[in-house]
Amino acid sequence: MLATISTTFVALSTFAILVSAKPGLSLALNGPKQAKGVGELIITATLINTGDVELKLLNDPRTVLNSFETDTFSITNAAGKSPVFQGAFVKYSPETILAEKKNSSFTALAPGARIEIKHDLSKAYNFTSAGIDNYDIVAANAFQYLDDGKLSTIQATTAYTSGVKLEGMLAVSRPSGDQHPPFNNCSASQQEQIASAAAAAENYLNGTREYLYRVFNHTTSAAPSRFASWFGNFTQLNHKKVLTNFIQLGARPLSAYTYDCVCDSYGADVFAFVHATDLDTLSVCGLFWDAPLTGLDSKAGTLIQAASHFATTAATRDLASGKTASLKLAIDNPAEATVNADSYEYFAEHDDLLSSFLIWNHPMWNILNME
């Protein structure tokens, strides 16, 4: 009898521990109250594990966990004006990172542990048009973490944000993109791989334009499947926008850009990135060299994704990264899908995705057939 009671007590105690264990995360920003020039806008982001289980957070370059100059912050004054983003757009795939299983791609925080990351906002934002003023600074608070072998999302509670009075110099200069050589610090082998990727990307672009011309007169009653997969319900307006962007992407051969093969430490987990103000250079990074020439998250698709960010092509943003998030964005917000860089890449790679059964389990599969 006593043994039975003891066993029951242990089982209940174990159950209670499992039930009580839950993740928690808080985010706080610290910075100067007054900055005499944008160069003094150094913000420290502090993340604290407020839960009772370890968190293994994805070092996503679009979050405060990475100091890379992506569009991580929302910055506004009382009139609602914001600085112009002039930082980097990144090709990043959470699914690829999960498959790689590298510890360096994650930050592990034990319960109660904290981490601080400094961000130099002068690298990412130009305040010239917004002007001298008081600004509120808020960081994106959604983070992905490893949860029993898969990625889950946690929303960090915001302990406090940062406010600053900005005066003096409102922007730092960035390279204009003029007078670049065709390759920068690329080996002969790397140059050959880039050339092959550019040629394959041109084939992708030709195919996408042909497809979009074929469905030009399609009605909204039954969305063309390929379009619907990546850009949501078909409308003439969205079709025209996507077609125009692909035409502009093809106006300059991908072989005519400058390719930079040097990436700092932040480049190990990304395929490529471009800077908003440099309309000539594509920087290719660690995961690019491991990617297949064509197919899902390919070298060819990466070049299309990266080039789509330029204002002279499609002016896309990184609203959803990875196949799963892009498919979901097409369902939830078709308008945002038409300005999402990964959506253009996966649309271009669509035939290869179907042939390799990579999207059969998606809720929209009942309409995913080839026209």
C-alpha positions in Angstrom: 0.0 0.0 0.0 2.8 2.4 1.0 4.6 1.5 -2.2 1.5 2.3 -4.3 1.1 5.6 -2.6 4.8 6.5 -3.0 4.7 5.6 -6.7 1.5 7.6 -7.2 3.1 10.6 -5.5 6.2 10.4 -7.7 4.0 10.2 -10.8 1.9 13.2 -9.8 5.0 15.2 -8.8 6.5 14.5 -12.2 3.3 15.4 -13.9 3.1 18.7 -11.9 6.7 19.6 -13.0 5.9 18.9 -16.6 2.7 21.0 -16.4 4.5 23.9 -14.7 7.4 24.0 -17.1 6.8 26.7 -19.7 9.0 29.0 -21.8 9.1 32.8 -21.1 11.2 35.6 -22.6 11.5 39.3 -21.9 13.1 42.0 -24.1 14.4 45.4 -23.1 16.2 48.2 -25.0 18.7 50.6 -23.5 20.2 53.6 -25.3 21.2 57.2 -25.0 18.5 59.7 -24.0 20.1 62.3 -26.3 22.3 61.6 -29.4 24.4 64.4 -31.0 24.5 62.6 -34.3 23.2 59.3 -35.6 26.6 57.7 -34.9 25.7 57.8 -31.2 22.6 55.7 -31.7 24.0 52.6 -30.1 21.1 50.5 -28.7 21.7 47.5 -26.3 19.0 44.8 -26.5 18.7 42.6 -23.4 16.9 39.2 -23.6 16.1 37.4 -20.4 14.8 33.8 -20.1 11.9 34.4 -17.7 10.6 30.8 -18.0 11.5 27.7 -16.2 13.0 25.7 -19.2 16.0 26.3 -21.3 15.4 28.3 -24.5 17.5 27.5 -27.6 16.8 30.6 -29.7 17.4 30.9 -33.4 20.1 33.5 -34.3 17.8 35.0 -36.9 19.6 38.0 -38.5 16.2 39.8 -38.6 16.0 39.9 -34.8 18.0 41.6 -32.0 19.9 38.4 -31.4 22.0 39.3 -34.4 23.8 42.6 -34.7 23.7 42.6 -38.5 22.1 45.8 -39.8 18.7 44.4 -40.8 15.3 46.2 -40.4 14.9 45.0 -36.8 13.6 48.1 -35.2 10.4 50.3 -35.5 11.5 53.9 -35.1 8.9 56.8 -35.1 8.5 60.3 -33.8 5.3 61.9 -32.5 4.2 62.7 -36.0 4.5 59.1 -37.1 7.6 59.8 -39.3 10.3 57.1 -39.5 13.9 57.1 -40.9 14.6 55.5 -44.2 16.0 52.0 -44.0 19.4 51.7 -45.7 20.7 48.5 -44.2 20.8 44.9 -45.4 18.2 42.6 -46.8 19.1 39.0 -46.1 18.3 35.6 -47.7 17.8 33.4 -44.7 16.0 30.0 -44.3 15.0 28.8 -40.8 14.2 25.3 -42.3 17.8 25.1 -43.7 19.3 26.1 -40.4 17.2 23.5 -38.6 18.4 20.8 -41.0 22.0 21.9 -40.5 21.8 21.3 -36.7 24.7 23.6 -35.9 24.9 24.8 -32.3 26.4 28.1 -33.5 23.1 28.9 -35.2 21.3 29.1 -31.8 21.7 31.0 -28.5 20.9 28.8 -25.5 19.5 30.6 -22.4 19.0 28.8 -19.2 16.2 29.9 -16.9 17.1 33.3 -15.6 20.0 33.8 -18.0 20.4 36.9 -20.1 22.2 38.1 -23.2 23.0 41.6 -24.4 23.5 42.6 -28.0 24.6 46.0 -29.2 23.1 47.5 -32.4 24.6 50.5 -34.3 21.4 52.1 -35.8 23.5 54.4 -38.0 24.4 51.4 -40.2 20.7 50.7 -40.9 18.7 54.0 -40.8 18.9 57.4 -42.4 17.1 60.1 -40.5 17.5 62.9 -43.1 13.9 63.0 -44.2 12.4 62.4 -40.7 14.6 65.2 -39.3 15.8 66.2 -35.8 13.3 65.1 -33.3 12.5 62.8 -30.4 12.1 59.1 -31.4 10.6 56.0 -29.9 12.5 52.8 -30.7 10.8 49.4 -30.5 12.3 46.1 -31.5 10.6 43.1 -33.2 9.7 40.7 -30.3 9.0 37.4 -32.1 11.7 34.7 -31.8 11.9 31.2 -32.9 13.3 28.5 -30.7 14.0 24.8 -30.8 11.1 22.9 -29.3 11.4 19.1 -29.3 13.2 19.0 -32.7 11.1 21.6 -34.4 10.9 25.4 -34.5 8.3 27.2 -32.4 7.6 30.9 -31.9 7.7 32.8 -28.7 6.6 36.5 -28.2 8.9 38.2 -25.8 7.3 40.5 -23.3 8.6 44.0 -23.7 10.1 45.2 -20.4 10.9 48.7 -21.8 11.8 50.3 -25.1 14.1 53.2 -25.8 13.5 56.9 -26.5 16.0 59.3 -27.8 16.4 62.9 -28.8 18.4 63.0 -32.0 20.3 66.1 -33.1 23.3 66.8 -35.4 24.3 64.5 -38.3 21.2 62.5 -39.4 22.9 59.9 -41.6 26.2 58.2 -42.5 27.2 57.7 -46.1 27.1 54.3 -47.7 28.7 53.1 -50.9 26.7 54.1 -54.0 27.4 51.0 -56.0 29.3 52.8 -58.8 32.6 51.5 -60.3 32.6 48.0 -58.7 34.6 45.1 -60.3 32.6 42.0 -61.5 33.9 40.0 -58.5 35.3 40.9 -55.1 37.4 38.4 -53.2 35.9 35.5 -55.1 38.1 32.5 -56.0 38.0 31.1 -59.6 35.8 28.2 -58.3 33.4 30.6 -56.7 33.3 32.8 -59.8 32.3 29.7 -61.9 29.6 28.7 -59.4 28.1 32.3 -59.5 28.2 32.3 -63.3 26.3 29.0 -63.4 23.8 30.2 -60.9 23.2 33.5 -62.8 22.6 31.5 -66.0 20.1 29.1 -64.2 18.4 32.1 -62.6 17.9 33.7 -66.1 16.1 30.5 -67.1 13.9 30.7 -64.0 13.1 34.3 -64.8 12.2 33.5 -68.4 9.9 30.7 -67.2 8.1 32.9 -64.7 7.4 35.6 -67.3 6.1 33.1 -69.8 3.8 31.7 -67.1 2.5 35.1 -66.0 1.8 36.2 -69.6 -0.3 33.0 -70.1 -2.5 33.8 -67.1 -2.9 37.5 -67.9 -6.6 37.3 -68.6 -7.4 34.9 -65.8 -10.5 35.7 -63.7 -10.6 35.8 -59.9 -13.1 32.9 -59.8 -10.4 30.2 -59.8 -6.9 31.3 -58.9 -4.1 29.9 -61.1 -2.4 27.4 -58.7 1.2 28.5 -59.1 0.3 32.1 -58.5 -2.0 31.3 -55.6 0.6 29.2 -53.8 3.0 32.1 -53.4 1.0 35.3 -53.9 -2.5 34.3 -52.7 -5.9 34.7 -54.4 -5.5 35.9 -58.0 -6.4 39.5 -58.8 -5.6 41.5 -61.9 -3.9 44.1 -59.7 -1.6 41.6 -57.9 -0.9 39.8 -61.2 0.2 43.1 -62.8 2.4 44.0 -59.9 4.2 40.6 -59.9 4.6 40.5 -63.7 6.0 44.0 -63.7 8.5 43.1 -61.0 9.6 40.0 -62.9 10.0 42.1 -66.0 12.2 44.6 -64.1 14.2 41.7 -62.6 15.0 40.5 -66.1 15.9 44.0 -67.4 19.4 43.7 -66.0 21.2 40.3 -66.5 22.2 38.7 -63.2 25.6 38.3 -64.6 26.0 42.1 -64.8 25.9 42.6 -61.0 29.0 42.7 -58.8 29.4 39.7 -56.5 31.2 40.0 -53.2 32.3 36.7 -51.6 33.4 38.1 -48.3 31.0 37.7 -45.3 31.8 38.6 -41.7 30.8 36.2 -38.9 27.1 36.9 -39.4 27.4 35.3 -42.9 27.7 31.7 -41.9 23.9 31.2 -41.5 22.7 33.2 -44.5 22.8 32.6 -48.3 23.2 36.2 -49.4 22.5 39.8 -48.6 22.3 43.2 -50.3 22.3 46.7 -49.0 19.4 49.0 -49.9 21.6 51.8 -51.1 24.0 49.7 -53.2 22.1 48.8 -56.3 25.0 46.9 -57.9 26.4 44.4 -55.4 25.2 41.0 -54.2 27.1 39.5 -51.3 27.1 35.7 -51.3 27.6 33.9 -48.0 28.1 30.5 -46.3 24.9 28.7 -47.2 25.0 29.8 -50.8 28.0 27.5 -51.5 26.2 24.4 -50.1 23.0 25.1 -51.9 22.0 23.1 -55.1 22.1 24.9 -58.4 18.3 24.7 -58.8 15.4 23.6 -56.6 14.4 24.6 -53.2 16.6 27.4 -51.7 18.9 27.0 -54.7 21.9 29.1 -55.8 19.8 30.4 -58.8 16.8 31.2 -56.6 19.1 33.0 -54.1 20.3 35.4 -56.8 16.7 36.2 -57.7 15.7 36.7 -54.1 18.6 39.0 -53.5 18.3 41.1 -56.6 14.5 41.5 -56.0 15.3 43.8 -53.1 16.7 46.6 -55.2 14.5 49.6 -55.8 15.3 49.3 -59.5 13.7 45.8 -59.6 11.0 44.8 -57.2 11.8 46.7 -54.0 10.9 43.6 -52.0 11.3 43.1 -48.2 12.0 40.2 -45.9 8.5 39.8 -44.5 8.5 36.0 -44.3 11.6 33.8 -44.6 11.5 30.2 -45.7 9.1 28.0 -47.6 6.6 27.4 -44.8 6.3 31.1 -43.8 6.0 32.2 -47.4 3.1 29.8 -48.1 1.3 31.0 -45.0 1.8 34.6 -46.0 0.2 34.0 -49.3 -2.9 32.8 -47.5 -3.0 35.3 -44.7 -1.9 38.5 -46.6 -1.6 38.3 -50.4 -0.7 42.0 -50.6 2.3 41.5 -48.4 3.2 38.3 -50.4 3.7 40.5 -53.5 6.4 42.4 -51.7 8.1 39.5 -50.0 11.4 38.5 -51.4 11.2 34.8 -50.7 7.8 34.6 -52.4 9.5 35.6 -55.7 12.2 33.0 -55.2 9.8 30.2 -54.5 7.5 31.2 -57.3 10.5 31.0 -59.7 11.5 27.6 -58.2 7.9 26.3 -58.2 8.2 23.6 -60.9 11.2 22.0 -59.1 9.4 22.2 -55.7 6.5 20.2 -57.2 8.7 17.6 -58.8 10.4 17.0 -55.5 7.1 16.8 -53.5 8.2 19.6 -51.2 4.8 21.3 -50.9 2.4 18.5 -51.1 1.4 18.7 -47.4 0.5 22.4 -47.6 -3.2 23.3 -47.0 -3.4 24.7 -50.5 -2.3 21.5 -52.2 -5.8 20.9 -53.6 -5.1 23.8 -56.0 -1.4 23.2 -56.6 -1.3 21.7 -60.1 0.5 22.9 -63.1 -1.2 25.0 -65.7 
